[in-house]
Amino acid sequence: MGVFVLLPLVLPLTAWPVARLAEQRLHPRAATWLLTVTAGALALCSTLCLTLLMVVGTAQLPGNPLPDAWSDDEVREAVPYDEVAGQAAIPALLAVVAGCSRLLWRRHRVRRHAERSLAGLPPRTVAVLPDPEPYAYALPGRGGRRGRVVVSDGMLSRLAARERRALFAHERAHLAHRHQRFLLLVQLAARANPFLRPLRTAVSYTVERWADEEAAGVVGSRRTVARAIGRAALVSRPRPDPAPAGFAAPGPVPRRVAALLGPAPAVHAWPSLFTAVGAAAWTAAAGTMMSALSSANSAVTLFLVLKAATPL
């Protein structure tokens, strides 16, 4: 196993080149899927790596509940710098668990607050709140209930009719394609391995671009969607209310507007290996594959060693 057990911790660096290039050169839907799957796989591998190191490190501590045979010399030889790496993995893995738990709890609290704000309103797909502050967001459904587009009176009063239609189409695209799941996965991945934060930022942008392109198709005018995005960003203000902040992530508005004022991205185009984005995509894919193979090899090897060292 050797040093290969440590590779999943640093191989997420290979995904950095593809993050910016994918959001610029690929269709937003393809970029979102590529970056999300890459982030999820790399995070899973690095977490498995920490778990394996923690098993070895914990087995060497006095008074541990694991079998004594797990601290056998054969087990320690399977991991380089076993004492340092194994014991350092314990607080690192605890930090991963704490970070992911905190994220899930915060999302639950924001959702609960948003649902309370909608209490008493008719169960329609669009909920208009009597609030002069301008904001809009998509609230995903759960428990068999449909998702809802939540918008304030303040936002509707500041948009023209076609811009309102663009706004509703944008938020409905978030609900239809379950963009909140992509965002949640990359947010969890970034907490599992800090090297994956650039992918989290990139996916936050690509899901917004994906919804922008869907809205442009519904409205029939990319310029109208760009105008709606720009005007909504100009009138929106930071709010202490956690609900809009938890579900409305507009991303870099100037880049989104510039993309909408340019030509529409090709839907089925995939970059050649001999282009910058193609080379970056293949580099990220290779890094992800190496990380997965390394994690699988380490897990199987350590399992066999522990099985051989543990009496029946």
N, C-alpha and C positions, 0 to 999 in steps of 0.2 A: 504494500500500500504506500508506505513512505510519504514523500512530500506531496504526492498526488491528492491526499486527503485535504490539503490546504488550498488546492486550486480553486474550488468553488467560491471561496471567499473573495478572490481577486479577479476572477474571470468576468464578472459583470462590467469591468472596465472596457471589455471588448465591445460592449453594446453602445458605448458613448458615441462613436462616429455615426452610427445609423440614426440616432435620435433626431438630431437637427436636420440631417439630409432627408430623412423619411418624411418629416413634417413639411418640408419644402418641395420635394419632388414627387412623392407618391400621392395617389388619391387619398383623401382623409380617411375613408373607410379602410383601405388597405393598410395605411400607416397605423391606424388605431389597433387593428388586429395584430399586426406584426409586432408592434412595441409592447402590447399588453401580454401576448403569449410569451415573448422573450423575457419580459420582466417577471412574469409568474414562474416560469421555469427556472430562471436563475435564482430567484428568491427561495424557491423550494429546495434547490440544490444546496445553497449556502446554509439554510436552516438545518438541513440534514447533516451537513458537515459539522456544524456546531454541536448537534445532538450527539454525533459519534464521539467527538472530542470530549464532550461532557461525561459520557459514559465511562470513558477511560480515566478521565481525571477524577470522577467521583469514586470510582472503584478503588483508588489508591488512598482515599481519605480514611482515617481511623473512625470506626463507628458507623461506616456507611451501610445502608440496608442491602446493598448488592452482594451477590455471592463472593466469597473471598477469592475464588479461583479467577475472577475477572481482573484481579491485580497481579496475575501471573506474569513472569518475565516475557513470555511469548506474546501476551497482549500488549505490554508496554513497548516491545520492539516494533510493533506494527505501526506505531505513531511516532513521528519525529518530535523530539523535545516533549515527550509525553507529559511530564509534570507541569511544565509551563503552559503548553498549549491546552492541555485538558482542564486545568484549573482556571485559566483565563476564559475558556469557553462558557463556564458556568454563569458569571455575571453578564456576559454578552448575550447568552440565550435568555436570561431573565429580562434583559432590556428589550429584546425582541418581543417576548410575550407581553411585557408591560406596555410597550408602544402600540402593539396591535390591539390589545384590550382597550386601551384608552381611546383609540380611533373608533372602534366599534361602539363603545359607550357614548362617545360624543355624537356619532351619527344617530344613535337611538334617541338621544336626548333632543337633538334638533328635529328629528321626525315627529316625536311626540309633541313638541312645541308647535310645529307646523299644523299637525292634525287638530290640536286644540283651537288654533286660530280659525279653522274652517268649521268648527262646530256650529250647527244651526243653519248653515248654508245648504241650498238644494244640492243633491248628489249628482251634479252635472260634471262633465269632463273639463269645463272651464269654470273656475271659481274667481269671482271678482270681489275683492275686499274693499270696503269703504275706507280707504286710507289715502290721504293726500300725498304721501311719500311715494315716489315712482319706483317700482320694482316688479319683477316677473321671474318666475322660476317653475320648473317642472317637479312635481311631487310624485315619485313612483308609487304605484299601488302595491298592496300586499294583502295576504289573506283572501285572495279571490277578488279583491276590489280593484277597479281600474285606476290607473294613474290620473292625475289631474293637473291642468295648467292653472297656476295661481298668478293672478295679476291684480295690481292695485288700480283704483280709480285714477290716482295720480299719474300712473304710466299711460293709461289709455287716453287721458285728456291731452297728453303731449305728443301723440302720434296721429298721423293722418290715417285714413281708412285703409289704404294699401299697406302702410307700414304696420298697422295692427295685424293685418292678415299675415304679413311676413313674420311678425313676432309670434303669433299663435302657431304657425307652421314650424318655426324653429323649435319651440318648446315641445310640440307634439313629436317632432323627430327624436328628441331626447327620450321621450317615453316609448316610442315605437321600437327603437333600436336598443333600449335598455342601457343607455350610456352610463347610468350610475354604477352598473356592474363593472364596466371597464375601469372607471375611476376608482372604485373601491379596491379592485385587485392591484392596480399599480400603487395605490396609497399604502396598502399592506406590504407590498413588495419593497417599497422604499423604506419602510420601518424594519423590515427583515434584514436589509442590506443597504446602508447609506449610499453605496456606489450606484444604486438604481434611481436616485432622485432625479437625474436628468430625464429618464424615461417617464417618470411621473409628470414632470413639467410638460414634456412633449405630448403625452396623451391628453392632458388637460386642454391643450390647444387643438389637437386633431379632432376630438369629439365635438368641439365647438364648430370647427370648420366643416365637419361632417353634417351637423345640423344646419349650418349656413347653406350648404349646397342642396340639401333636401328642401329647405325653404325656398331657395331660388327656383327649384323645379316646380314647386307648387304655385308660387306667385307668377312665375314666368318672366321675372326680371331680376337679374343679379344686382342691378343698380338700386332697385327698391329695397332689397334686403340689406345692402350696404348702408343705405340711408337710415333704415330702421335701426340697425346696430349702432351706427354712429350717434344718432339722436338719443337712443336709450342710454348709451354710455355717458353722454353729456349731461343728461338730467338726473341720472342715478347718483345717490350719495351713500356713503358708508352708514350702516344702521347698527344700533346696538341689538336689534332683534336678531337672534341666531338663526331663525328659519331661512330667510333669504340668503344669508351668508353661507349656510350649509348646502343649499341646493342650486344657487346661482353662481356659476364660476365663468364669467364672460371671457377670461383670457386676454391676451394682447389685442385689444380692439383695432389699433391702427394696422396691424398685419392682417387681420381678418378682413378689414375693409379694402385694403390694397389687393388682397387675393380675389375678392369678389369683383373688383373693378377690372381685373385682368381676365384672360381666357379661362374657361372652365377646365378643370383637370381631367385628364384622360382616365376613364373608369377602369379599363382592363389592361392598361399599359403596365408592364413590369420592367424595371430598368435592366439593361444589359450588365453583365459582369465587368465589362470594360469601361463602365462609367463610374463616377465617384460614388453615387448613391448605391449602385449595384455592388461595387466592391465593399462598401460599408455594410450593406445588408448581408452579404456572404460572410464577412468577418464576424458580425454579430451572431449569425447562424452557427458558424464554426465554434465560436466561444461558448454558445449555449450548448451545443452538442458535446464539446469537451467537458463542460461542467457537469452535464447529466451523466456522461460515461464515467467521469471521475467519481462522482457521488455514488453511482451504482457499484462501481468497483470497490470503493472504500466500504460501503455498507455490507456487501456480500463477503468481502475479505474479513472484516471485523466480526461479522456474524459467525463465520466458520471458525475463526480463532477462538471466540468466546464459547462456541459450542464444544470445541475440542478441549478447552481448558476447564469447562464446567462438568463436574461428574454428574452422571444420571441419577 
